[in-house]
Amino acid sequence: QYSSLSCIKKCGLTNCLSLSPVTSEEVIQLLNQIKNNVASGFDEIKATPLKYVADIIAPVIVYIINRMFETGIFPDSLRIARVCPVFKGKGGDKRLFTNYRPISVLPVLSKVFENAINVRLYKFFDKYNVISEAQYGFQKINLVKQLCLILNMN
């Protein structure tokens, strides 16, 4: 009943996604949205220094992201993740590797690209009503309170 894939096929949306170019203003905004304390990737470039020079480096980042949109090529260097062990906590023994979970840390610029794509995909899905009304997770608009009301009504 709520299959988004069937909606895509039914609406004929399989070949109409185009990615609008990013602007310097958008890149600056995307950089500023990244938390200052976010871990740096293998390149050791932290978010805070990039934010300080955002207006200077934005045109270069715009060029790179727009070229990625045009060519469909994502640079290998932005795919390299640094895998870090994170202790699960809850009184576990820190000497046992089973009490750790791995996290992958990507370069900050990779996150900027990811967020630019995310904005465009969300707008596309919203425009063509691809996301089911029953989808509450990972949604900005739908709130947990709304879901609780629906569950209580049933």
C-alpha positions, 0 to 999 in steps of 0.5 A, spaced: 500 500 500 505 504 501 510 502 496 514 508 494 517 504 488 511 503 485 509 510 486 515 512 482 514 507 476 506 509 476 508 516 476 513 515 470 519 518 474 524 513 473 528 518 468 527 525 470 531 527 476 536 532 475 541 536 479 540 543 480 547 547 480 549 549 487 551 556 489 556 559 493 551 561 498 548 554 499 555 551 500 557 556 505 550 554 508 552 547 508 559 548 511 556 552 517 551 547 518 556 542 520 558 541 527 564 544 529 566 538 533 565 533 528 571 528 527 575 530 521 576 524 515 583 521 513 585 528 510 585 531 517 581 537 515 576 540 520 570 543 519 572 549 523 577 552 519 573 551 513 567 555 516 572 561 517 574 561 510 568 559 507 567 565 503 574 564 500 573 557 498 566 557 496 567 558 489 572 552 488 567 547 492 562 550 488 566 548 481 567 541 484 560 539 486 557 542 480 562 538 476 560 532 480 553 533 478 555 534 471 559 528 470 556 523 475 563 522 478 565 522 485 572 523 487 575 516 490 579 521 495 572 523 498 570 516 499 576 514 503 573 513 510 577 513 517 574 507 521 574 508 528 572 504 534 567 507 539 566 504 546 559 501 547 559 503 554 554 500 559 559 497 564 563 493 559 570 491 559 574 496 555 579 491 554 574 486 549 574 488 542 567 486 542 565 492 546 567 496 541 563 498 534 566 501 528 564 508 525 566 511 519 569 518 518 568 521 512 572 528 509 568 534 511 568 536 504 564 529 502 559 531 507 558 537 504 557 534 497 552 529 501 548 534 504 547 538 497 545 531 494 540 530 500 537 537 499 536 535 492 533 528 493 528 531 498 525 536 494 524 531 488 521 526 493 517 532 496 515 535 489 513 528 486 510 526 493 514 519 493 515 519 500 509 515 503 505 519 508 506 513 513 513 515 513 515 518 519 522 516 521 528 521 518 522 526 516 523 534 518 516 535 518 512 529 521 513 529 528 513 523 533 507 527 536 503 526 530 505 518 529 503 517 537 496 521 535 495 516 529 497 510 533 492 512 539 486 513 534 487 506 532 
